[in-house]
Amino acid sequence: MKFISTRGGEKVTGARAIVTGLSENGGLYVPEKFPQVSVEELGEMLEMSYPERAAKILLKYLDEYDGAELLAACEKAYSKFEGDDPAPLVRLDDGVYMLELWHGPTCAFKDMALTVLPYLLRKGCDICGIKEEILILVATSGDTGKAALEGFKNADGVKIMVFYPSDGVSKMQKLQMCTQEGSNVNVVAVKGNFDDCQTAVKEIFQSAECAVKLKEKGVVLSSANSINFGRLAPQIAYYFSSYLDLVSSEQIAMGEEIDFTVPTGNFGNILAAYYAKQMGLPIRRLHCASNSNKILTDFLETGVYDLHREFYKTTSPSMDILVSSNLERLIFEISGRDYKLTAKRMADMKNDGKYAISAGELEKIRETFDGGYADEDESVEAMYDVFVDVGYTMDTHTGCAMKVAVDWFEKHKKDETKMVIVSTANPYKFPQDVLYAVTGNDVKDSFKGIKRLHAATAMAVPKCLKELRDKPVRFSKTAEAKKLFSEVMEFIG
Ligand SMILES: *Cc1c(COP(=O)(O)O)cnc(C)c1O
């Protein structure tokens, strides 16, 4: 299987796509064609464990990797999750299920891919004959940084450096990163907001001067953010796995179509669902849920992607994003894989902050997708209602998805299609906001929030968050956005 860029250019192997992350012309790598999973194969997968299902899906895209090794890597990755199912499906109501993707080491769905990515990258380097040390640079607004640190800590031949905006992450997220263990990790706060941070990191990637200096040190750069196909591929697996779980538990018949609602930021998670559908998984509709930063809701309504709007800081910070990078992959497919048109649209967005798709293309997208959003009050309401009605607690991001799903049910009362709502973070990751939603109480301190939330819900507190309170802070440096490269050079020594 070869990969092509959404903006044209050379075909590459899956290994190369993962190692480089982004194509040279700035486009995203997509598979040359979607591998298919037949109904027979789905039947065979019913008996498989989660790691076996994941390895099977990965191997369809990454056929130059070794199957047995891939399976061993998936088994190792998902053994780090709490409980015996890394992606359990919880029945909420008749025909409504929560797919919990937050049982991994950092309590957010990013773990589903970032526990596997280190293997995919290391092996990818071997396949491509890359001998240099790999340095992974990550700009994060919260969850990706911690999941990447945890995934790559103490990995052979790899160093990882995470940059976060000094005033753009929650207290819990900051503590998770600054107490990170491992001999090959570094974390630096960057003065300014997430955009300043991301721009500074991108400049290092694009600078020829930096590349030369790194080469002298025997180091090559790589990226762990969600435009890397190595992040996307493991996410496809849980859509298959949850479908199979519904068949196994006789909630649906094999072949019956289902819907998913996905809380969306960078469009990575929901795009994986679309890929699963393209591979033959019986998915009817995908509901794209946003918070007050509802650029995707508007796009799915009008076909115009328009960055000229206010940016809101919300209680679902991992969805506070205006440039949803992975949407480029959907636009590329819908245009009939027209790379010139895709490149033009991305250039329009960069230059004018705006692009539009045709009426025909919008219609095609809407055959599968619809969009909705929850403002701050609406997500609180949705979280509260479910807590009171059925005793289920969800995090703030999942709260937005819940509201969008409920809107759908109200508009389509006779719709019998089963709905899976994707739950992306453990509620204890945002303890104060979740506590407020379910009890109306405000507390000033995160650990107090955890204690009160536990008292209110009796839900188990994950060890990795409880421990944070007593862990020594290892990283406390703040740097100017312009000086990040000297931090990098100091780190690699
Ligand atoms: C990253 C994240 C999202 C958004 O996922 P995308 O793949 O960026 O669309 C939603 N919820 C949580 C908790 C996240 O960490």
The ligand as an SDF file (V2000), in Angstrom:
LIG
                    3D

 15 15  0  0  0  0  0  0  0  0999 V2000
   -8.2330   15.8130   21.1880 C   0  0  0  0  0  0  0  0  0  0  0  0
   -9.5520   15.7060   21.8700 C   0  0  0  0  0  0  0  0  0  0  0  0
  -10.7560   15.8870   21.1700 C   0  0  0  0  0  0  0  0  0  0  0  0
  -10.8100   16.2610   19.7050 C   0  0  0  0  0  0  0  0  0  0  0  0
  -10.3730   15.2180   18.8730 O   0  0  0  0  0  0  0  0  0  0  0  0
   -9.9460   15.5320   17.3530 P   0  0  0  0  0  0  0  0  0  0  0  0
   -9.3480   14.2630   16.8620 O   0  0  0  0  0  0  0  0  0  0  0  0
   -8.9310   16.6420   17.4550 O   0  0  0  0  0  0  0  0  0  0  0  0
  -11.1490   15.9410   16.6170 O   0  0  0  0  0  0  0  0  0  0  0  0
  -11.9540   15.7320   21.8640 C   0  0  0  0  0  0  0  0  0  0  0  0
  -11.9590   15.4400   23.1740 N   0  0  0  0  0  0  0  0  0  0  0  0
  -10.8240   15.2700   23.8770 C   0  0  0  0  0  0  0  0  0  0  0  0
  -10.9210   14.9800   25.3400 C   0  0  0  0  0  0  0  0  0  0  0  0
   -9.5800   15.3890   23.2630 C   0  0  0  0  0  0  0  0  0  0  0  0
   -8.4470   15.2350   23.9730 O   0  0  0  0  0  0  0  0  0  0  0  0
  1  2  1  0
  2  3  1  0
  2 14  2  0
  3  4  1  0
  3 10  2  0
  4  5  1  0
  5  6  1  0
  6  7  2  0
  6  8  1  0
  6  9  1  0
 10 11  1  0
 11 12  2  0
 12 13  1  0
 12 14  1  0
 14 15  1  0
M  END
$$$$
